[in-house]
């Protein structure tokens, strides 16, 4: 198992900060575009959640052996999108990697509901 060195942790912290900063800016821009007043606690939550997502994306990029410059770009974009959107995208990757079909259960429920509606 590979272990992180101090340098790796500092680099990871930098990516998380980039994502957190992008997430904060994204939140401010989205709220301003809607004409909403900014909420300080919501902003802090968005920043923290985007930082976590950035760290996860950095781990994914590292596992995929993506160039550090591309990793920074990807982490920043995921941070800008916000944690809610980003985590949904990451969930799909995790489900696919684990072989879990997202639509399998939904398809079964829809088919059952359609059968029940028939006279």
N, C-alpha and C positions, 0 to 999 in steps of 0.2 A: 504494500500500500504506500502510495506517495504521500509524503508529509510536506506541509507548507513551511518554508523558511520565514524568517522575519521579513525579508525582502518581499516574499510572496504575499504576506499578510498586509504589508504597507501598500503594495500595488493594488491588492483587493480593496483595501480601504479607500484608495483613490478612485477606483471605479465606482464604488458605492456612493462616494461623495458626488461624483459626476452625475450619477443617476438621480440622487436626492435633489441636487441643484436643478437638474432638468425637470424633475417632477414638480418641484415648487414653482418654477417658471411656467410650466404647462398648466398647473392649477390656476395661477394668477391670470394667465391669458384666457383660459376657458371661462372663468368667472367674469372677467372684464368684457369679453365678447357677449356674454349673456346679459350684461348690465347688472349683475349681482354684486352685493357688498361682500368683501372678503371676510372670511371667518378664520381667526387666528388658530384655533384648535384644529379646525379642518385642514388648514395649510400645514401645520406641524405633522398631522397624521399623514397627509399626502407625501410630505417630504420623507418621513420615516419609512413609509410603505414603499415608496419609489427606491429608496436606498436598499431595502431588502431585496426588491426585485432586481435591482442592478447587480447585487452580489450574486444572486441566483443565475442571472444571465451571464455574468462573468465566468461562473463555474461551468456553465453549459458551453460557452465559447472555448474555454480552456480544454474541456473534454473533447471538443471537436477539433482542437488544435488550430483554431482560427488566429490569424495574425493579431498581435496586440493593438495595432491601429484600428483594424476592423472591429475588434472587441470593444474598444472605446466608443466607436461610432454606434455600434449596436446597443451597447449599454445606455448611451445617451438618448437614443430614440425610444427605447423601452421606458426609460425614466420619463421622457416627455409625454408619452402616451398615458402615463399614470398607472398606478398599481392595479386598478380594477381591470383595465383592458389588457395589460401586460400579463397578469396572472392567468387570464383566460387563454391567452395564446400559449403560455408555458404549460398549462394543463393539457392541452391537446398533444403537445410533444411528449409529455410524461405518459399519457394514456397510450399513445402509439408505441412508445418504447416498451411499455409493460404488456402490450398486446390486448389492451382493454378497448372494446368497441363502444364508442360514445352513443351511437344511435341504436344499438341492438335492443336495449330495454324500451326505448321510445317507440321503435317500430312495433314491438310486441303489444304495447299498450294501445297504440293507434289501431292495430288490427283487431284487438279485442273489443275496443269501443265501437268500431264499425260493425262488427258482428252483432253486438247488442242492439244497435240501432235498426237493423233489418227486421221487417215484420215477419 
